[in-house]
Amino acid sequence: MTKGLFDLTGKVALVTGGNGGIGLGMARGLAMHGASVIIWGNKPEKNERAVAQLQEFGGEVRSRQVDVSSETAVQEGIAAIIEEFGWIDQAIANAGIGIPRKDMFDISAADFRKLCSVNVEGVFFTLREAARHMIRQNGQGRRGGSLVAIGSTSSIHGAARNEHYGASKGAVESLARAMAVELGPNGIRVNAILPGWTRSDLTERLQTWDKFNDNVISRAPVGRWASGDDFSAIAVYLASDHSSFHIGDTIVIDGGYTVF
Protein backbone atom coordinates (compact mmCIF):
# COMPACT_ATOMS: atom_id res chain seq x y z
CA MET A 1 0.00 0.00 0.00
CA THR A 2 1.43 3.36 -1.07
CA LYS A 3 0.85 6.31 1.29
CA GLY A 4 3.80 8.55 2.12
CA LEU A 5 3.11 12.27 1.99
CA PHE A 6 -0.56 11.75 1.14
CA ASP A 7 -1.53 9.22 3.79
CA LEU A 8 -5.34 9.06 3.93
CA THR A 9 -5.60 6.52 6.74
CA GLY A 10 -8.74 7.24 8.79
CA LYS A 11 -10.43 9.28 6.07
CA VAL A 12 -13.78 8.26 4.57
CA ALA A 13 -14.44 9.06 0.93
CA LEU A 14 -17.49 8.70 -1.31
CA VAL A 15 -17.20 8.43 -5.10
CA THR A 16 -20.44 8.45 -7.07
CA GLY A 17 -20.22 6.58 -10.34
CA GLY A 18 -17.24 4.90 -8.73
CA ASN A 19 -17.64 1.52 -10.41
CA GLY A 20 -15.90 2.40 -13.68
CA GLY A 21 -13.96 4.95 -15.71
CA ILE A 22 -12.91 8.15 -13.95
CA GLY A 23 -14.75 7.25 -10.76
CA LEU A 24 -13.05 3.89 -10.38
CA GLY A 25 -9.67 5.46 -11.09
CA MET A 26 -10.26 7.99 -8.34
CA ALA A 27 -11.51 5.33 -5.94
CA ARG A 28 -8.44 3.24 -6.68
CA GLY A 29 -6.11 6.10 -5.77
CA LEU A 30 -7.98 6.77 -2.54
CA ALA A 31 -7.95 3.09 -1.53
CA MET A 32 -4.23 2.79 -2.33
CA HIS A 33 -3.51 5.63 0.09
CA GLY A 34 -5.45 4.18 2.99
CA ALA A 35 -8.90 5.80 2.76
CA SER A 36 -12.12 3.91 3.43
CA VAL A 37 -14.01 4.16 0.14
CA ILE A 38 -17.71 4.01 -0.66
CA ILE A 39 -18.76 3.79 -4.29
CA TRP A 40 -22.24 4.46 -5.61
CA GLY A 41 -23.45 3.07 -8.91
CA ASN A 42 -26.68 1.92 -10.53
CA LYS A 43 -25.44 -1.55 -11.54
CA PRO A 44 -24.99 -3.95 -8.60
CA GLU A 45 -22.84 -6.44 -10.50
CA LYS A 46 -20.51 -3.69 -11.70
CA ASN A 47 -20.36 -2.33 -8.16
CA GLU A 48 -19.31 -5.74 -6.84
CA ARG A 49 -16.52 -6.07 -9.40
CA ALA A 50 -15.21 -2.63 -8.48
CA VAL A 51 -15.31 -3.45 -4.76
CA ALA A 52 -13.34 -6.64 -5.37
CA GLN A 53 -10.64 -4.64 -7.19
CA LEU A 54 -10.41 -2.00 -4.49
CA GLN A 55 -10.30 -4.49 -1.63
CA GLU A 56 -6.96 -5.72 -2.94
CA PHE A 57 -5.42 -2.65 -1.30
CA GLY A 58 -6.53 -3.85 2.13
CA GLY A 59 -8.85 -1.04 3.20
CA GLU A 60 -12.55 -0.78 3.93
CA VAL A 61 -14.61 -0.64 0.71
CA ARG A 62 -18.38 -0.48 0.39
CA SER A 63 -20.84 -0.04 -2.45
CA ARG A 64 -24.46 1.03 -2.67
CA GLN A 65 -26.97 1.25 -5.50
CA VAL A 66 -28.00 4.91 -5.55
CA ASP A 67 -29.85 6.98 -8.13
CA VAL A 68 -28.26 10.38 -7.56
CA SER A 69 -31.14 12.14 -9.32
CA SER A 70 -33.30 11.14 -6.33
CA GLU A 71 -32.88 13.53 -3.42
CA THR A 72 -34.23 10.92 -1.02
CA ALA A 73 -31.87 8.21 -2.27
CA VAL A 74 -28.88 10.51 -1.83
CA GLN A 75 -29.95 11.52 1.67
CA GLU A 76 -30.37 7.88 2.65
CA GLY A 77 -27.02 6.96 1.08
CA ILE A 78 -25.13 9.66 2.99
CA ALA A 79 -26.91 8.75 6.21
CA ALA A 80 -25.81 5.12 5.74
CA ILE A 81 -22.18 6.24 5.44
CA ILE A 82 -22.43 8.25 8.66
CA GLU A 83 -24.12 5.37 10.45
CA GLU A 84 -21.38 2.90 9.49
CA PHE A 85 -18.26 5.05 9.57
CA GLY A 86 -19.25 7.96 11.81
CA TRP A 87 -18.14 10.73 9.43
CA ILE A 88 -17.35 11.64 5.84
CA ASP A 89 -14.21 13.49 4.73
CA GLN A 90 -14.58 13.62 0.97
CA ALA A 91 -17.41 13.38 -1.56
CA ILE A 92 -16.66 13.19 -5.27
CA ALA A 93 -19.78 13.79 -7.37
CA ASN A 94 -18.71 11.94 -10.50
CA ALA A 95 -21.90 10.15 -11.62
CA GLY A 96 -23.17 11.45 -14.94
CA ILE A 97 -24.92 10.46 -18.13
CA GLY A 98 -24.88 11.44 -21.79
CA ILE A 99 -27.71 11.32 -24.32
CA PRO A 100 -26.25 11.40 -27.88
CA ARG A 101 -28.41 12.94 -30.58
CA LYS A 102 -27.98 13.50 -34.34
CA ASP A 103 -28.21 17.32 -33.99
CA MET A 104 -29.43 20.02 -31.62
CA PHE A 105 -32.90 19.92 -33.17
CA ASP A 106 -33.20 16.31 -32.05
CA ILE A 107 -32.64 17.19 -28.38
CA SER A 108 -36.01 17.08 -26.65
CA ALA A 109 -37.14 18.77 -23.46
CA ALA A 110 -37.28 15.30 -21.89
CA ASP A 111 -33.65 14.68 -22.90
CA PHE A 112 -32.57 17.96 -21.38
CA ARG A 113 -34.40 17.38 -18.11
CA LYS A 114 -33.26 13.77 -17.73
CA LEU A 115 -29.63 14.68 -18.32
CA CYS A 116 -29.71 17.63 -15.94
CA SER A 117 -31.47 15.58 -13.26
CA VAL A 118 -28.32 13.44 -13.00
CA ASN A 119 -25.53 15.77 -14.12
CA VAL A 120 -26.65 18.86 -12.20
CA GLU A 121 -29.20 17.92 -9.56
CA GLY A 122 -27.33 14.73 -8.69
CA VAL A 123 -24.13 16.69 -8.11
CA PHE A 124 -25.94 19.25 -6.00
CA PHE A 125 -27.77 16.67 -3.87
CA THR A 126 -24.58 14.67 -3.27
CA LEU A 127 -22.36 17.59 -2.31
CA ARG A 128 -25.05 19.35 -0.29
CA GLU A 129 -25.83 16.31 1.85
CA ALA A 130 -22.14 15.53 2.39
CA ALA A 131 -21.58 19.18 3.39
CA ARG A 132 -24.48 19.02 5.82
CA HIS A 133 -22.70 16.28 7.76
CA MET A 134 -19.28 17.91 7.43
CA ILE A 135 -20.65 21.02 9.14
CA ARG A 136 -22.10 18.89 11.95
CA GLN A 137 -18.71 17.22 12.33
CA ASN A 138 -17.15 20.60 13.06
CA GLY A 139 -18.70 20.54 16.49
CA GLN A 140 -17.31 17.07 17.11
CA GLY A 141 -13.67 17.98 16.57
CA ARG A 142 -13.46 16.88 12.92
CA ARG A 143 -13.34 20.11 10.95
CA GLY A 144 -13.82 20.54 7.25
CA GLY A 145 -13.72 18.20 4.30
CA SER A 146 -13.33 18.05 0.55
CA LEU A 147 -16.10 18.22 -2.04
CA VAL A 148 -15.31 17.57 -5.70
CA ALA A 149 -17.62 18.14 -8.66
CA ILE A 150 -16.74 16.40 -11.92
CA GLY A 151 -17.47 18.62 -14.90
CA SER A 152 -16.18 18.26 -18.46
CA THR A 153 -14.15 20.14 -21.03
CA SER A 154 -17.46 20.27 -22.93
CA SER A 155 -18.14 23.37 -20.86
CA ILE A 156 -15.05 25.02 -22.39
CA HIS A 157 -15.12 24.01 -26.04
CA GLY A 158 -18.18 23.76 -28.28
CA ALA A 159 -19.45 20.19 -28.53
CA ALA A 160 -21.81 19.98 -31.50
CA ARG A 161 -24.92 17.82 -30.97
CA ASN A 162 -24.10 17.87 -27.27
CA GLU A 163 -25.48 21.22 -26.18
CA HIS A 164 -27.50 19.70 -23.34
CA TYR A 165 -24.44 17.89 -21.97
CA GLY A 166 -22.20 20.96 -22.22
CA ALA A 167 -24.82 23.10 -20.50
CA SER A 168 -25.12 20.64 -17.62
CA LYS A 169 -21.36 20.57 -17.11
CA GLY A 170 -21.15 24.36 -17.23
CA ALA A 171 -23.70 24.43 -14.43
CA VAL A 172 -21.51 22.07 -12.39
CA GLU A 173 -18.61 24.55 -12.53
CA SER A 174 -20.79 27.43 -11.35
CA LEU A 175 -22.25 25.27 -8.61
CA ALA A 176 -18.81 24.32 -7.31
CA ARG A 177 -17.63 27.94 -7.21
CA ALA A 178 -20.72 29.09 -5.31
CA MET A 179 -20.45 26.25 -2.81
CA ALA A 180 -16.75 27.01 -2.31
CA VAL A 181 -17.59 30.56 -1.24
CA GLU A 182 -20.43 29.50 1.06
CA LEU A 183 -18.71 26.54 2.67
CA GLY A 184 -15.14 27.83 2.91
CA PRO A 185 -15.67 29.39 6.37
CA ASN A 186 -16.58 25.91 7.61
CA GLY A 187 -13.24 24.51 6.47
CA ILE A 188 -14.92 22.73 3.56
CA ARG A 189 -13.07 23.13 0.29
CA VAL A 190 -14.97 22.69 -2.98
CA ASN A 191 -13.29 22.25 -6.34
CA ALA A 192 -14.31 21.15 -9.83
CA ILE A 193 -12.39 18.83 -12.15
CA LEU A 194 -12.84 19.01 -15.91
CA PRO A 195 -11.74 15.77 -17.58
CA GLY A 196 -10.94 15.57 -21.26
CA TRP A 197 -11.70 12.60 -23.52
CA THR A 198 -11.59 9.55 -21.26
CA ARG A 199 -12.19 5.86 -21.85
CA SER A 200 -15.46 4.97 -20.13
CA ASP A 201 -18.90 3.55 -20.84
CA LEU A 202 -19.96 7.06 -21.86
CA THR A 203 -17.42 7.20 -24.71
CA GLU A 204 -17.41 3.53 -25.68
CA ARG A 205 -18.83 4.00 -29.19
CA LEU A 206 -16.25 6.70 -29.98
CA GLN A 207 -13.18 4.78 -28.87
CA THR A 208 -13.13 2.52 -31.94
CA TRP A 209 -14.24 5.18 -34.46
CA ASP A 210 -11.16 5.82 -36.57
CA LYS A 211 -12.33 9.18 -37.87
CA PHE A 212 -12.90 10.46 -34.34
CA ASN A 213 -9.52 9.21 -33.15
CA ASP A 214 -7.74 10.72 -36.16
CA ASN A 215 -9.42 14.13 -35.95
CA VAL A 216 -10.12 14.62 -32.25
CA ILE A 217 -7.98 12.45 -30.00
CA SER A 218 -4.84 13.06 -32.07
CA ARG A 219 -5.34 16.80 -31.57
CA ALA A 220 -4.43 16.59 -27.87
CA PRO A 221 -0.71 17.19 -27.33
CA VAL A 222 -0.39 13.86 -25.49
CA GLY A 223 -2.12 12.15 -28.43
CA ARG A 224 -4.16 9.57 -26.51
CA TRP A 225 -7.33 8.91 -24.57
CA ALA A 226 -7.23 9.35 -20.81
CA SER A 227 -7.83 6.35 -18.57
CA GLY A 228 -9.48 6.35 -15.17
CA ASP A 229 -6.09 6.04 -13.53
CA ASP A 230 -5.09 9.45 -14.90
CA PHE A 231 -7.42 10.87 -12.23
CA SER A 232 -6.20 8.85 -9.24
CA ALA A 233 -3.64 11.37 -8.05
CA ILE A 234 -5.91 14.43 -8.12
CA ALA A 235 -8.49 12.58 -6.00
CA VAL A 236 -5.81 11.74 -3.43
CA TYR A 237 -4.43 15.29 -3.38
CA LEU A 238 -7.85 16.88 -2.90
CA ALA A 239 -8.70 14.40 -0.12
CA SER A 240 -5.48 15.11 1.75
CA ASP A 241 -4.84 17.79 4.34
CA HIS A 242 -2.15 19.17 2.02
CA SER A 243 -4.88 20.70 -0.18
CA SER A 244 -6.43 22.65 2.69
CA PHE A 245 -5.74 26.02 0.97
CA HIS A 246 -6.92 24.87 -2.47
CA ILE A 247 -10.52 25.99 -2.91
CA GLY A 248 -12.90 27.18 -5.63
CA ASP A 249 -10.67 25.98 -8.44
CA THR A 250 -11.50 24.44 -11.81
CA ILE A 251 -8.83 21.85 -12.55
CA VAL A 252 -8.54 20.78 -16.17
CA ILE A 253 -7.08 17.32 -16.84
CA ASP A 254 -7.31 16.78 -20.57
CA GLY A 255 -3.85 16.00 -21.97
CA GLY A 256 -3.62 19.59 -23.22
CA TYR A 257 -6.66 19.31 -25.50
CA THR A 258 -8.23 22.67 -24.57
CA VAL A 259 -5.02 24.69 -24.86
CA PHE A 260 -4.16 23.58 -28.39
Secondary structure, DSSP 8 states (H G I E B T S, - for coil): ---GGG--TT-EEEEETTTSHHHHHHHHHHHHTT-EEEEE-S-HHHHHHHHHHHGGGSS-EEEE---TT-HHHHHHHHHHHHHHHS---EEEE--------SSGGG--HHHHHHHHIIIIIHHHHHHHHHHHHHHHHHTTT---EEEEEE--GGGTS--TT-HHHHHHHHHHHHHHHHHHHHHGGGTEEEEEEEE-SB-SGGGHHHHT-HHHHHHTGGGSTT-S-B-GGGGHHHHHHHHSGGGTT--S-EEEESTTGGG-
